[in-house]
Structures are given as structure tokens and as C-alpha cells.
Amino acid sequence: QQDAFLLHMGLGSIPIVAMLFTWFHIWLALQMMFLPVEFLGCCQIKPGIGIGWQGVVPRKSEKMAKIACDKALPHLMTVRMIIGRLEADSMVNAMEPVMLDACNRVEHRIA
């Protein structure tokens, strides 16, 4: 009877041990993806190469940023589109004092 109890306890512990192992495994994978932000180790030859570790996401951040910019730029407004939305009269009224001041300063420097 005691042997049957130990057998059932052993079999019942399998899902609990598997759950704890899986939880730890996923937690460790997330830690290794994002931490450390800076390379931790020695003999770093170039980013990501050396004896040590740097999180995968921080190590690849420059490459991911370039890809994101390349994907997003075609969907952003162009300079021509922005200029097309500006109203000429309000632009002239806003820039007139600044341009007059700049012209006066240039004139005084030259003269």
C-alpha cells in the first residue's frame, strides 16, 4: 500500500516538476533576449562577438532600427507633400520678421 502511494506521488509530481522547469526555462529565455543591454564579458572583437553575452534584442537594435526605417519611410509624407499643405500667405507672414532681421544683420556685417 505504501509502494502504491509513493508511485502515485511520483507520477503526480511529474506535471508539477514539468511546470516549474517550463516556467524557469521561459523566464531565462526572456532574460537572455533583453539583458544585459551592454556586452558583459571580455575579449569583445566586434558587437556580439567575444567571450560573454549581450541580450539578443540590444545586440540587434541597430539592424532592427534600419529595417524599421526602410519599411516605414515609403509610407511617410514626402517634403513635397508637406510643402503642398502649407499656405503661402501665412508662411510669408510668419517668416517676414525673421527674414528682415536676418537681412539687416547681414547688411550690417557687410557694411
N, C-alpha and C positions, 0 to 999 in steps of 0.2 A: 504494500500500500504506500509506503514511503517512497519506493522507487517510482511508482506511477506519479506521485506528487512532484518529485524532482523532474521527471520527464516533462510534465505539463508546465512546470515553472520555466524549464529551459526552453521549451517551444514557445511559451508565452512571451519570453524576453526577446525573442528574435525581432519582432516588429519594433519594439522599443529601442533596441540597440541600432537597428537599421535607421530608425527615425533620427536618433541622436547623431549617428555618423553622417547622414544626409544633411542635416541641419548644419553641422560643423563644416562639411565639405562645401556647401553653398556659401556659407559665411566667409570661409577662407578664399573662395574664388572671387567674391565681391571685393574683399580687401586687396587681393592681388591685382584686380583690374584697376583700382583707383589709387592705391597707396604703395609706396611713397610717391609724392609728387616729384621730388628731385631724386636723381640717381643715388642709391645708397650702396656703397661698396668701394672697391679700389680698381685700379688699372683700367679706367674707362678710356677706351680708344676713341670712340665716337658715340653719339647718343644711342643708348640701348645695347652697346657692345662693351663688355667688360666683366669683371668678376663682381657681381652684385645684382641688384634688382631695382627696377623703376616700374611703377604701375603702367599697364598697357595703354590706358587712355592718356595719361600725361605724356608718355613717350611718343605717341602718335598724334598729339594735339596739332602740331604744325601741318601735318599731312591732311588731317581731317578738316582743318580750317581752310586750306587751299581748295579741297574738294567742295566744301560748302559754298565758298565764294564763287567757284566756277559754275556750280549748279544754280546759284541764286542770281548772279549778275544778268543773265538774259531776261529774267522776269522783273527786274527793277526798271525804274524810269531812266531814260537817257537824258543827257544835258539838253538836247533839242526839245524833248517833251517838256522839261521844266521851264525852259525859256518861252516855249509856246504858251504856257499858262500864265506868265507874267503880264501884267497890264502896263503898257508903255508909259502912260501918263503918271501913274502912281510911282513907277520906278524912277522916272525923271525927277519928280517932286522929292522923292526920298534921297536921291543921290546928289541933287543940285548943291546943297550947302557943303557937303563933303568935297565935292569936286572943286567948288570955288575956293575953299580953304586950301586944298592941295595945290591948285594953280597959283594962289597968292604966295604960298611958301616957296614954290619952285621959282617964281618970278623974283622973290627977294634974294634967293641964293644966287641966281644968275646975275642979277644986277649989282 
